[in-house]
Amino acid sequence: MTVTTSATVKVRTGEFRAALAAVFPHRKRTKRDDDIALHRVRLILANGTAYVGATQGTTTALARMKYLPLKDGGDTRGNLWEPDDGPLVIDLRPDVVKLWLQMFAAARMGKDEDLDPVTAITYAHAAGEVEFENIGGGQSAGERFVINLDDPHELFPDLIDVTGRALAEADATNAPRVLKQDPKILALFKDAGQQYGAPVRIRPTGNAPGSGFVIECGSAFVGTVSSEQGDEGTKRDNQLTLDWLGELKPRKLASA
């Protein structure tokens, strides 16, 4: 349970922007009553690491970023907040994320790498607000973006736990499996590749047909995706493969 009622943490703006942009495609698009729990992007200020996550049910996305270190050791999260604080959760509406990405766009931040723009995130429980302030150069230097602080939705899944379990299961999986999913769903991970400039690595999280896959991109992004594969689907797809092989008649590979 969080005991700190007011504090400020600092992260690099470029890392925060990449995290928001990478996970944003994975939020639930509609605001119907049965979808409202997932119609958000979640910012999690945990000890040592800040996370940004989203999910629409079929996929999950979780990006991480480090707090700025302090000259005397530690970081802006650990040194300023109470030792008993747990992760602080801030839910961001999709329209808020869009506005933030526009305000703190790379084109407005300037191209001088020495500027190293920083975003200060101020949590004020009494005022019911969260403030994002750009510290550094560029056209948006000094700009502030304030949103109302809402209670986190209790039905939103614990993405840190979900992602951790998926990674653990992927490490324990030896047998290869087939991923079968709508191309539009898989395309949701394109933004992660663009933001982090890295290819994605896809691994199964279990041996049973229909279990999910974990998708890693660089060192800061991990997502998951479910598979539509089932026993009947596997038989049908295997027959399609045999049909292709029968038509193409590939030469047999020489034995190693």
N, C-alpha and C positions, 0 to 999 in steps of 0.2 A: 504494500500500500504506500502510495506517495505521500510524503509528509512535507516536502518543500512546496511552498505556495507561490513563490516568485523567484525566478532565476533566468539567466541568459547563457546560452551555449553558442559556440561559434564553429561553423564548418566552412569548407571551401565552396564558394558559389558554384564552380564548375562541377564539382562532385555532386552537389545537391541537385543541380539542374539535370545532370545525366541520370541520377537515380529517379527523379520524378518522371522524366521523359521515357525512361525504359519501362517503368511499371505501369504508366498511365493507360496503355492500350488494354490492360488486363482488368480494369475495373468494370463493374456491371454497367451496361449502357443505359438501361431503363430505370425509372424511378417508381415503378409499381410497388404496391405494398409488400409483395412477396420478394421483391428484388432490392428493397431499400437498404438492407443490411450490407450489401456488397457494392452499393452505388457510392463509392468513396475511395480515397487513397489514404492509407494509414501511415503516419509518421510516429516512429517509436524511438524515444530517447532512452536508451538503456545505458548501463554502466560500460564505458569504454568504447561503445559503438552506437551509431545512430542508424536506424533502418527505415526504409521506405517500402511499403508493400501494397499490393492490390490483388484481387481475385474476382473472377466472374463465375467460379464454380468448376469449370472444366480445366482452367489453368490457374496457376498462382505465380506471382512474381515478387521477389524480395531483393532489394539492392542495399548495400551497406556503405557507410562512409565514416571516417574517423573524425573525432573532434580535434580542433586545433590544440596542439600542445602548448603548455605554459613554460616560460623560461626556467621556473624553479621546479619543474617536474609536474607530472600529472597532466590533466587536460581540463577544459572549461566545464565539463560535466562532473567529473569526479571531485574537483576541488571546491566547487561552488554549491553543490547540493548536499543534503544531509546523507550521512552514511546509510541510513535505513531506507532510503528511497528505492523503490523498485522501478521498473521501466515506466516512463511517462508516455502515455498514448494520446496522440492528437489526430483526430479524424479530419481530413480535408475534403470538401466537396469537389467534384470534378470541375465545376466552373471556377473555383478558386485556384485549382492547379493550373488551368489554362491561363488565367490572368497572371499568375506568378511567372509562368514560363515566358509570357510575352514581356513582362516588365524586366525580367532578368535574363533576357535573351543574350546569347553570346555576341551578336552583332552590336548590342548596346553597351557591352561591358568593356570594349576596347581590345586591341590585339596585343598590347604590351604584356608579355608574360610576367614581367617584374611587378606588375600591379597586383597580381595574385588576389583577386577580389574575394572577400569573405562575406558570408551571410551570418548575421547575428539573429538568433531565434530567442525571443523573450517570451517566457510563459508567465502570465499574471493571472492566477486563479481568482483572486478577489475581484479583479476587473472583468473577468470572464473573457479575456482576450489573449491572442497570440500575435506577436509582432515579428515580421521579417524585415530586417534592415540590411541594405547593401553597404558594406564598408570597403572602400578601395576606389580605383579609378573607373573611367568609363562614363558614359552618359547617365547611367543609373546610380552613380555614387551618391550616397546619402538618402536614397529613396527608401520609404517605409511602406510596408504593406501589412495592414492590420485586419485580422479576422476574428469573428466571435468564437469563443471556446465552447464547443458542445460536448456533452458526455459521449464517450466512445460507445458505439453500438455493441451491445452484449452478444449479438449473434454473429459478429464478424469473427472468423476463425483466427486462432493463434498461428500466424504465418511463420513465426520463428520456430515453433514446435513442429509444424507441418513440414517445413523445409529441412529441419534437422533430421527428422525421421526418414524423409525421402533420401537424403544423402547417405544416411547410415544403411538403409536398405539397398541402395545402389552399390555401395561398397561390398555388400555381402552377396551380391548377385553374380553368378558365374556364367549361367547359360544365356546365349543370345536370344533376343526376342524381337518381334516385329512391332513397330509403331504404326497404328492405323488411326488417322484423324483427319478431320476436315482441313483442307489447305488454308482456309480463312483463319482457323484457330492457330495453326502453326505460324501463320504470318504475323501473329501478335508479338512474336519474339524478334521480329526484324528490327524494331527500334532499339532493343538492347544491343544488337550487333553494331548498329550505327553509333550509338552513344559511347560504347566502350571499345570500338574498333577491333573487335576480336570475333573469331568464328565461334559457333555454339558447339558444345559437346553434349550429346544425348546418350543417357544410360538408363536401362530398365531398373525399376525399383523392386522387382520381384519376378519369380519364374512363372507364376500363374497367368494364364491368358486374361487380358483385361486389366491387369495391374498397371500402374502409371509409369511415367518416365520422368527423370530429372534432367533439366536443361541448364547447363552452366555456360556463362559467357564472361571471359576474363576472370579477374579476381574479385569483382564486386557484385556480380549478379548471379542469382540462382532462381530458377523457376521450376514448376512442375506442370505436366500435362497428362490428362487421362488418355487411355486408348480405347477405341471402340471394338477392339479385338475380342472375340469370344470363341467358344469351341466350334460353333457352326460357321462363323465368319472365317476361322482359320482353315477349315476344310474347303470352303468355297474359294478363298484366296489361293490356297495351294493348287487347286484345280486350274485356276486362271494362269498360274505360273507354268504349270505343265502344258497348257494350251499354247502359251508363248514359245516354250522350248520346242514343242512339236512343230510349230510353224517355222521358227528360225533355224532349227537344226544346227546348233553350235557344235564345233568340233570338240571332242573330248579333250580335256586338259591332260597333259602328260603327268604321270605319277611323280611325286617329288622323290 
